[in-house]
Amino acid sequence: MNPFTETQSFFKKWWPITIPMIVVAMLPVLLTQQMESALVSFIVIPLVILLFTVLSLHTRVDDIGVHIRFKPFMFKSKVVKWSEIAKVEVREYSPISEYGGWGYRKGWRRRKIAYNIAGYNGLELTLVDGTMIMVGTQHKEQLTSYLQYLKTKYAITAIQ
């Protein structure tokens, strides 16, 4: 069986909201006709749009562990090996109340980390040292099925 892989793109999910927000943000600058503000807007806004178009979450689950890459902020994938994981659970969660929203989120005590683009389903990893990592997914059933395959084939005890 092939490893579970998933790529979530911010812009593909959020463009209907992002583009109108950018246009609304530009209106006061364009209406006041202040040249300095307009120039800054025409530089900053395309950079923000560019950031949104490249912002994506890549997840891979295989027999080695869970590979996470949150572009453009992570240049290499973070690999969490099965030996570092005490418990794995695919569950529904609340991004706002549990992590303060979507994106890359780190808790106050740095014991809770979230990587998510959209949605309310995720792969929760509880590490041996007590750190919890939530990785958002749009394919809950496929991920659950693949984890059961790994549990059976490799006897990974962290998978519930």
N, C-alpha and C positions, 0 to 999 in steps of 0.2 A: 504494500500500500504506500502511495506517495505521501510525503509529509504534508501537514496542513499548512497552507500559506494563505495570507490575506493581505491585501493592500487597500487602505481606506484613504481617499483623497478629500481634504477639507473643501476645496473649491467645488468639486462635483456635488458635494452634499449641501453646501451652504451658499452657493452663488445666488439663488433667488433672494436671499436676505442681504448678502454682502454688497452687491452692486447698488441696490437702492440706498443703502446706508451711506455709501461713498458719495453718491450723487447728492444726497441731502446734505452731507457734510461740506461739499464743495459750494453749494448755493450761496451761503452768506459771503464767502470770499469773492465769488464772481459778481454778486450783486453790489458789493461795496466798491468794486473796481480799484482796490488797492493793489498796485503792481507787485509789491514785495510779497504780500500774502498769496497772490495768485501764482507767482513763480514758485514759492515754497510748496503750494498745493500741487502744482503740476510736476513737482519732483517727488514729493512724499507719497502722494496717492498712487502713482504707478508702482512705486517700491512696495507699498502695502499690498497692492493687487498681485504683484510678482510673488511676494511672500505667501499669500493665500494660495496661489496656483501651485507652488512647490511643496506646501505643507501636506505631509502624508504620513501615515502610520503603516509600517510593514511588520507583519508578524509571521513567524514560522515556528511551528512546533514539530519536533522530530525526536528521534531516539536519544539525542544528545541533551536536549532541553528546550527552552523557549528562547527564541531569538527576537529581539525587539529593536526596531530602528524608527525613530521619530524624526523625519527629514524636515527641515534642513538643520535642525539643532544637534543631531547625533551623526557624526561622520561615519562611525562604524556601528554595527549591530551590537547591542548588549546581549550577551548570552548568559542565561540563568540555567545552570546545569541541574539535572534531576537530583544530584547529590546535595545541592544547596537548598532544595525545596522540601519543606515538611508536609505541605498540603496543597492540593490543587482543586479548584472548584469553578465550574462555569455557572454563573448566577446573574440574576437581574439586580441592578443597583441603581442608586440615585446619584448621578454625577454632581449635581448641585449641592445636595445636603451632605454627601459623604466626602467629596473632594473639592468642592467650590467651583465646579464647572467642568468644561471640556478643555482638552489640550494636554500639556504636560503639567501635572500638579504634584507638589510635594507637601506633605503634612507639616504641621508646626514642629513636631519632634522628629521629623524626617524618617518616621517609621511607616508612613503610608505614602505610596507613590502611585500616580495614575497616568496612563498614556491612553488618551481616547480622542476620537474625532467627533463622533455622534452616537446617538442611541443610548440604550439602557442595559445592554448585556455585556458581560465581560468575563475574562479569565482571571480569577483571583489566585495569586500565588502567595502562600504564606511561607516565608523562608525560615530556615533553621534558626537564624538569629532574631526572629520575631518581626522582621520587616514584611510589610504587605505590599504587593505590587498588583495593581489592577490594569489589565490590558483590554481595551474595548474590542468588541467583535460584532460584526453584522451577520455572522454565520454560526449561531449558537448550536444548532443541531449537528452540523458537520464537525464542529470542534469537539463536541461531546462524544460523538461517534469515534472520532480519531483518538481521543484520549482513552476510550475503552479498549480500542485496538492496542494501543501502547501498553496499557495496564496488563492485558492478557499476554501479549507477546514478550514483553521485557520485564514483567513482574515489578512494575514501578509502584512502590507502596504509597507514594505521595498522592496518587490519583485515587480519589474517593469513588 
